[in-house]
Amino acid sequence: MPKGTRVISSVSHGVSSWTKTAKVSAILPDGNPKVFFLKCATGQGSRALAQGEFRSASAINAVVPGLVPKAAGWGEYTNGKSRMYFFLGDFCDMDFSSAPEPVHLASRIAELHQKGLSPNGMFGFPVPTVLGKLERTVVWEKSWAKCFTHHLRDVIKYDNEANGFWPEYDTACKQLIDVVVPRLLGALQSDGREVRPTLIHGDLWERNIGTDKQTGETILFDPGCIYAHNEMEFGTWRCSWAFYLNSPIYTRLYQCYVEPSEPAAEWDDRNRLYSIHPYLNDSAGHPGSQSRQLAYNDMLYLCDKYGPLESLEKYDPEKDVSMTGAYVPFVMKQLE
């Protein structure tokens, strides 16, 4: 906050499984009132969460002003023996009772992807960012297949630590990394094809999208950005907890602004691959959930198509939510 700001009140606001959040009312040095949003965290990934969200929100607002609430700052403090990290931004009073208008949402996301160009032409991000409690590996790469492999290895390790050893799953993970990813994502940058590293929100699902009650504008929040293949943005739209973003209208409208990467015929398979990352992140954050089994089934589909292995089980279409339309509500519990 600006030096001389006077805090009037701070009340708990919102629901988060990994952080404590609050609405902070203050009087600025010039006498004007101001409301901030405060997020505090400790433990695994907390520094990366605070710094990463500040850098992410700042990067998004630099290219599409107002798409996310403006970041004010981040830092650290001690609470007894605990080291705490915080993110501070503008408070936005949002409505979540209805789905965002598809044309407006698609055009805003497309604008972010078209304008948010990597500063060095490579895939990555200047600082670590966080999804839930998972801290992304930050390694700048020219190859998108190599960059995505870092993220995939991270989330597989995170999931194994939470849910334990599963031999068949480990075999599928190895085949996915060794064979499927180089083939499916390597094709984006072979035979004269190119893919441009672009700024993505990084955690774009329904609970991170709202409507500004004052302006009616669609607002995104809680970003964990990377410069990536733009299609990675939509992996979570395929997942079992998606309840309106899984409607084809959102993707089709987006593709009116940004066409699928070539080979375009493999768009759906890339989307399936990208959905495995949020599934495994959810599995690690909520041990025992069905997300691990759903991710495993998607691995089997991709391995069978791009890297068959006799020792692997067979893909089961009855466990594929993109086929069955099954919906599993995402349960969030406030951090105590």
Disulfide bonds with the S-S distance in Angstrom:
none
